[in-house]
Amino acid sequence: MSKAPASPGSSFEGQTHVFDLRVYYEDTDAGGIVYYANYLKFAERARTEVLRELGVAQRELMEGEGLAFAVRRCTAEYFAPARLDDELHIHSTICALGAASLDIEQSVRRADGVGELVRLDVKIVVINKSGRASRIPEDIAELLRPYVVHGEGPSSDNEHSVKPYNKKRA
């Protein structure tokens, strides 16, 4: 598999991947606040960049091996809105790696460090062309293993989790 080029504003900080983006007009509602469903798009982009940063080309995986990563479950907790022109950081931490799935905690934060805006807990599965679960290819699992935060699930207090946005702290 050839190495997928990483995007600017995408890198690992320890075991957590950080993806930077700016909120554009198209991301907001009439009030200039990010429409809630767009956080799912932001998180998807960030997960794609995790794989790119590790050298995994998803198109090659689909075309060559007939495999794709798919969301099986996603929960989102919204603490505060992002607004037009905000710079955001999406932090992605792999909490568990199974034979055919991985659990990722994602946190959307403003670049000014005020606090966590949205937290997503996502289960990703690998599926084949017929839509059935399939094992994660061993070469990809090997790339992911060093970034798994063992024993620290989405609800634990670890160095990657932050307190939700609180205006009193601002």
Buried (B, 14 or more C-beta within 10 A) or exposed (E): BEEBEBBEEBBBEEBBBBBBBEBEEEBBEEEBBBBEEBBBEBBBBBBBBBBBBBBBBBEEBEEEBEBBBEBEEBEBEBBBBBBBEBBBBBBBBBBBBBEBBBBBBBBBBBEEEBBBBBBBBBBBBBBEEEEEBBBBBEEBBEBBEEBBBEEBEBEEEBEBBBEBBEEEEE
